[in-house]
Amino acid sequence: MNYVYVLLSGKDGKFYTGSTKDLKRRINEHNSGRVDSTKERLPMKLIYYEACIDEIDARARETYLKSGMGKRYIRNRLKNYLRDL
């Protein structure tokens, strides 16, 4: 299984989107400061993920979620959760 995930930074309130085959391991890497792109933005909280059977499909979805339309999708999908922050 391949996962696309969205993290929310506790420091700056911005999203980080990525993909991985091992979601638990990858989240642990982010929160232990072993990922350069998020180590200055800790803590990171998993707020959304999707599972894909094919890695190419997961990467395509990651690219979409990183786009302006994709970020809008996440904000609309999680509007109640994000409103309560």
N, C-alpha and C positions, 0 to 999 in steps of 0.2 A: 504494500500500500504506500502511496505517496501523499503527502500532506502539504497543503497551502495554509499558511497561518498568518494571523495579524496580531501583533503585540502593541500594547499601549504603554508609552513611557510614563513612569511616575514622576519623572523630572520635568519634562517639557510638554507632556500631554500629546505628543505626536505619535503617529502610527509607524510601525516597521512591519513590512510584509516580506515573507520568505517562503521557501519550500524545502522539504526534507523527507527522507524515508523513515526517520526515527524522531517523532515529535517530542517525546519526553526528553531524550538526550539533547536535542537542539535547544529546547527551552532552558534546560539546565546550563548549557553552554552560554546562552545569552545572559542569564542571571548570575553566573559566576564570573562575568567579565572577560570571557574568552572569545568574544566576537567583537572585532574592532569597531564595527559600525554602530554597536549599541552600548559598548562598555562605559561611555561617558553619559549615558541616558538612563542608568539603572535607578530603580528597579523596573523591569519590563513585565507586564502582565498579559497573559494570553487572553484575548477577548473574542477570538473567532478562528475557526479552522474548518477546512473542507478536506475530504478524502477523495483521492483519485486512484484508479487502478493503474493508469499509464503515466509515467514520468513526464512525457511530453505534454500531456493534457494538464498536469499540475503546473508545469512551468508556464504554459500559455495562460492559465488562470492567474498565476502570480503576476505576470506582466500586466494583465487586465486590471487586477486589484491595485497595482501601483499607479495606474493612470488616473486622470481626473475623474473620469466616469466610474472607475472602480472604487475610488475613495468615497465618492458620493453614494455608491451602492452600500458600502460598509456603514457609512453614517446613517443612511435610511434603514438598513437592516437592523442596526443596533440603537436606534434613536431613543428608546426608553432607557436602556442601560447608560448611554452616553449623557443623556439629559440629567440623570441622577448623580453624576460625578461632581 
